[in-house]
C-alpha cells in the first residue's frame, strides 16, 4: 500500500517538476524520470536536509525534497538528451 501511495505522489511531483522545467518533450518519460529522481532523493537528499522521505510521511518538507530530486534528475537527463541530438 505504501508503495502505491509513494508512486502516485512521486508521479504528481514528477509532473510538477516537468512543468517547472518547461520540458514537455515526452511527458510520460519525464514523469518516470521524475519518479526515479524522487526515489533517489529519498536516499541522497533526505539525509543531507535531515528530512524523511514521502514513504515515511507526506509532508511539505518531504515533498520539497522529492521535488528537488526530481528536478535535478530531469536536468541531468535533459543535458544528455541535448548532447545526443
Backbone as a chain_set.jsonl record, in Angstrom:
{"seq": "XXXXXXXXXXXXXXXXXXXXXXXXXXXXXXXXXXXXXXXXXXXXXXXXXXXXXXXXXXXXXXXXXXXXXXXXXXXXXXXXXXXXX", "coords": {"N": [[0.817, -1.195, 0.0], [1.93, 1.233, 0.811], [3.837, 1.569, -1.167], [2.291, 2.021, -3.448], [1.055, 4.47, -2.79], [3.375, 6.003, -2.572], [4.293, 5.92, -5.252], [2.189, 7.225, -6.602], [2.166, 9.803, -5.426], [4.799, 10.544, -6.03], [4.645, 10.546, -8.819], [2.871, 12.665, -9.258], [4.388, 14.763, -8.192], [6.483, 14.53, -9.953], [5.24, 15.332, -12.322], [4.799, 18.008, -11.662], [7.463, 18.795, -11.523], [8.229, 18.535, -14.212], [6.684, 20.568, -15.273], [7.851, 22.787, -14.029], [10.399, 22.666, -15.137], [9.775, 23.206, -17.734], [9.673, 21.314, -19.773], [8.297, 19.573, -22.096], [8.681, 17.502, -23.827], [8.377, 14.663, -23.855], [6.051, 13.694, -21.95], [5.326, 11.41, -20.401], [7.731, 9.926, -20.174], [9.238, 11.86, -18.861], [7.865, 11.998, -16.414], [8.333, 9.422, -15.436], [11.124, 9.52, -15.175], [11.223, 11.516, -13.256], [9.971, 10.225, -11.113], [11.874, 8.3, -10.546], [13.889, 10.075, -9.821], [12.714, 11.113, -7.534], [12.757, 8.86, -5.929], [15.536, 8.477, -5.681], [16.153, 10.839, -4.377], [15.157, 10.355, -1.87], [17.105, 8.722, -0.802], [19.531, 10.123, -1.081], [19.232, 12.975, -0.76], [17.524, 13.351, 1.424], [18.943, 12.59, 3.867], [20.839, 14.659, 3.868], [19.359, 17.038, 4.177], [18.093, 16.357, 6.45], [15.467, 15.338, 6.531], [12.603, 13.325, 6.344], [11.451, 10.735, 4.058], [8.941, 10.679, 1.418], [7.816, 8.308, 1.77], [7.85, 7.853, 4.463], [6.291, 9.934, 5.616], [3.877, 12.078, 4.241], [4.577, 15.156, 3.873], [5.06, 18.743, 3.721], [7.919, 19.404, 3.765], [9.038, 16.88, 3.005], [7.909, 16.534, 0.496], [9.029, 18.685, -0.855], [11.757, 17.996, -0.883], [11.589, 15.707, -2.438], [10.642, 16.868, -4.806], [12.857, 18.469, -5.444], [14.805, 16.485, -5.926], [13.633, 15.279, -8.166], [13.695, 17.377, -10.024], [16.456, 17.769, -10.27], [17.314, 15.301, -11.386], [15.831, 15.329, -13.778], [17.015, 17.532, -15.013], [19.607, 16.539, -15.408], [19.076, 14.408, -17.175], [18.05, 15.884, -19.326], [20.351, 17.247, -20.159], [21.839, 15.152, -21.243], [20.097, 14.364, -23.28], [20.148, 16.595, -25.002], [22.797, 16.532, -25.766], [22.889, 14.327, -27.375], [21.425, 14.847, -29.706]], "CA": [[0.0, 0.0, 0.0], [2.807, 2.398, 0.868], [4.481, 1.701, -2.469], [1.314, 2.631, -4.349], [0.949, 5.884, -2.4], [4.652, 6.607, -2.945], [4.332, 6.093, -6.702], [1.203, 8.233, -7.008], [2.66, 11.115, -5.0], [6.002, 10.825, -6.81], [4.22, 10.876, -10.184], [2.326, 14.029, -9.222], [5.527, 15.652, -8.013], [7.201, 14.469, -11.228], [4.534, 16.187, -13.266], [5.109, 19.383, -11.264], [8.859, 19.041, -11.906], [8.275, 18.771, -15.659], [6.121, 21.899, -15.507], [8.851, 23.757, -13.603], [11.499, 22.609, -16.096], [9.221, 23.564, -19.044], [10.109, 20.284, -20.7], [7.127, 18.756, -22.44], [9.033, 16.705, -24.997], [7.673, 13.399, -23.688], [5.58, 13.84, -20.573], [5.353, 10.131, -19.686], [9.122, 9.621, -19.824], [9.644, 12.83, -17.845], [7.284, 11.608, -15.131], [9.059, 8.235, -14.97], [12.43, 10.002, -14.718], [10.999, 12.251, -12.015], [9.696, 9.249, -10.063], [13.192, 7.761, -10.176], [14.546, 11.153, -9.09], [12.111, 11.167, -6.2], [13.275, 7.7, -5.209], [16.93, 8.755, -5.343], [16.162, 11.934, -3.399], [14.943, 9.764, -0.56], [18.345, 8.139, -0.303], [20.68, 11.028, -1.086], [18.956, 14.327, -0.281], [16.869, 13.34, 2.742], [19.904, 12.687, 4.974], [21.515, 15.956, 3.853], [18.448, 18.034, 4.727], [17.524, 15.777, 7.674], [14.024, 15.257, 6.308], [12.207, 11.981, 5.964], [11.012, 10.562, 2.685], [7.485, 10.658, 1.316], [7.394, 6.988, 2.215], [7.64, 7.967, 5.903], [5.137, 10.804, 5.829], [3.701, 13.04, 3.158], [4.536, 16.499, 4.446], [5.634, 19.753, 2.83], [9.371, 19.226, 3.587], [9.358, 15.669, 2.24], [7.531, 16.748, -0.897], [10.004, 19.598, -1.44], [12.976, 17.226, -1.146], [11.251, 14.862, -3.575], [10.598, 17.751, -5.971], [14.231, 18.834, -5.754], [15.435, 15.317, -6.548], [13.055, 15.108, -9.492], [14.205, 18.447, -10.89], [17.873, 17.507, -10.526], [17.455, 14.189, -12.329], [15.327, 15.787, -15.072], [18.042, 18.394, -15.595], [20.686, 15.663, -15.872], [18.584, 13.702, -18.373], [17.952, 16.864, -20.408], [21.701, 17.506, -20.661], [22.211, 14.027, -22.106], [19.233, 14.422, -24.473], [20.655, 17.654, -25.894], [24.092, 16.112, -26.284], [22.677, 13.278, -28.37], [20.836, 15.243, -30.966]], "C": [[0.861, 1.259, 0.0], [3.486, 2.632, -0.478], [3.546, 2.372, -3.471], [1.155, 4.121, -4.052], [2.223, 6.624, -2.802], [4.695, 6.89, -4.44], [3.362, 7.162, -7.179], [1.699, 9.631, -6.653], [3.901, 11.497, -5.805], [5.646, 11.183, -8.253], [3.643, 12.283, -10.252], [3.455, 15.042, -9.077], [6.381, 15.669, -9.283], [6.553, 15.332, -12.289], [4.812, 17.66, -12.954], [6.541, 19.74, -11.676], [8.971, 19.288, -13.407], [7.685, 20.125, -16.01], [7.123, 22.986, -15.127], [9.995, 23.817, -14.619], [11.061, 23.024, -17.504], [9.661, 22.58, -20.116], [8.924, 19.365, -20.971], [7.411, 17.883, -23.649], [8.338, 15.342, -24.961], [7.263, 13.316, -22.223], [5.673, 12.536, -19.791], [6.775, 9.768, -19.264], [9.622, 10.581, -18.751], [9.097, 12.465, -16.477], [7.994, 10.378, -14.573], [10.43, 8.637, -14.442], [12.276, 10.731, -13.388], [10.683, 11.317, -10.852], [11.008, 8.614, -9.601], [13.978, 8.81, -9.393], [14.012, 11.291, -7.68], [12.626, 10.027, -5.333], [14.718, 7.948, -4.767], [17.056, 9.879, -4.323], [15.961, 11.402, -1.991], [16.217, 9.209, 0.046], [19.479, 9.147, -0.169], [20.394, 12.393, -0.472], [18.319, 14.357, 1.103], [17.852, 13.371, 3.899], [20.612, 14.041, 5.033], [20.648, 17.017, 4.522], [17.786, 17.579, 6.028], [15.996, 15.798, 7.657], [13.724, 13.819, 5.922], [11.839, 11.906, 4.5], [9.492, 10.593, 2.633], [6.937, 9.286, 1.665], [7.129, 6.987, 3.721], [6.372, 8.754, 6.208], [5.067, 11.789, 4.672], [3.475, 14.404, 3.789], [5.165, 17.469, 3.438], [7.151, 19.566, 2.68], [9.728, 17.978, 2.775], [8.987, 15.839, 0.772], [8.497, 17.707, -1.577], [11.316, 18.893, -1.762], [12.749, 16.314, -2.353], [11.221, 15.681, -4.859], [12.007, 18.153, -6.396], [14.967, 17.681, -6.432], [14.922, 15.078, -7.957], [13.6, 16.14, -10.467], [15.67, 18.196, -11.243], [18.039, 16.397, -11.555], [16.912, 14.566, -13.702], [16.351, 16.682, -15.768], [19.198, 17.558, -16.144], [20.274, 14.935, -17.147], [18.478, 14.657, -19.552], [19.311, 17.211, -20.988], [22.125, 16.387, -21.605], [21.348, 13.986, -23.366], [19.765, 15.43, -25.476], [21.978, 17.253, -26.519], [23.97, 15.074, -27.385], [22.287, 13.85, -29.722], [21.21, 16.566, -31.434]], "O": [[0.573, 2.224, -0.708], [3.686, 3.778, -0.88], [3.984, 3.21, -4.259], [1.125, 4.939, -4.972], [2.16, 7.742, -3.313], [5.09, 7.98, -4.854], [3.693, 7.931, -8.081], [1.655, 10.538, -7.484], [4.04, 12.649, -6.218], [6.293, 12.046, -8.846], [3.902, 13.014, -11.209], [3.471, 16.062, -9.765], [6.938, 16.705, -9.645], [7.242, 15.991, -13.068], [5.034, 18.461, -13.861], [6.8, 20.856, -12.125], [9.729, 20.159, -13.832], [8.142, 20.769, -16.954], [7.235, 23.996, -15.823], [10.5, 24.898, -14.924], [11.909, 23.177, -18.383], [9.982, 22.975, -21.237], [8.601, 18.491, -20.166], [6.502, 17.555, -24.412], [7.765, 14.923, -25.967], [8.05, 12.91, -21.368], [6.062, 12.553, -18.623], [6.999, 9.35, -18.128], [10.343, 10.177, -17.839], [9.799, 12.609, -15.476], [8.233, 10.296, -13.369], [10.858, 8.159, -13.391], [13.109, 10.578, -12.494], [11.085, 11.587, -9.72], [11.221, 8.417, -8.405], [14.654, 8.482, -8.418], [14.765, 11.554, -6.742], [12.897, 10.21, -4.147], [15.082, 7.666, -3.626], [17.967, 9.87, -3.496], [16.524, 11.93, -1.032], [16.392, 9.224, 1.264], [20.297, 9.046, 0.746], [21.228, 12.92, 0.264], [18.551, 15.29, 1.872], [17.627, 14.118, 4.85], [20.95, 14.519, 6.116], [21.135, 17.802, 5.335], [17.014, 18.323, 6.633], [15.338, 16.21, 8.613], [14.522, 13.175, 5.241], [11.909, 12.904, 3.782], [8.827, 10.539, 3.668], [5.73, 9.119, 1.836], [6.294, 6.225, 4.208], [5.502, 8.303, 6.954], [6.093, 12.27, 4.19], [2.364, 14.762, 4.18], [5.731, 17.048, 2.429], [7.638, 19.569, 1.549], [10.632, 18.025, 1.941], [9.69, 15.335, -0.104], [8.762, 17.557, -2.77], [11.924, 19.159, -2.799], [13.634, 16.171, -3.197], [11.723, 15.233, -5.89], [12.31, 18.172, -7.589], [15.678, 17.893, -7.415], [15.692, 14.715, -8.847], [13.929, 15.811, -11.606], [16.075, 18.389, -12.389], [18.821, 16.536, -12.496], [17.486, 14.155, -14.71], [16.529, 16.593, -16.983], [19.71, 17.842, -17.227], [21.054, 14.858, -18.096], [18.79, 14.271, -20.679], [19.421, 17.449, -22.191], [22.71, 16.651, -22.655], [21.841, 13.603, -24.427], [19.825, 15.146, -26.672], [22.254, 17.592, -27.67], [24.855, 14.956, -28.233], [22.762, 13.39, -30.76], [20.761, 16.995, -32.497]]}, "num_chains": 1, "name": "protein.A"}
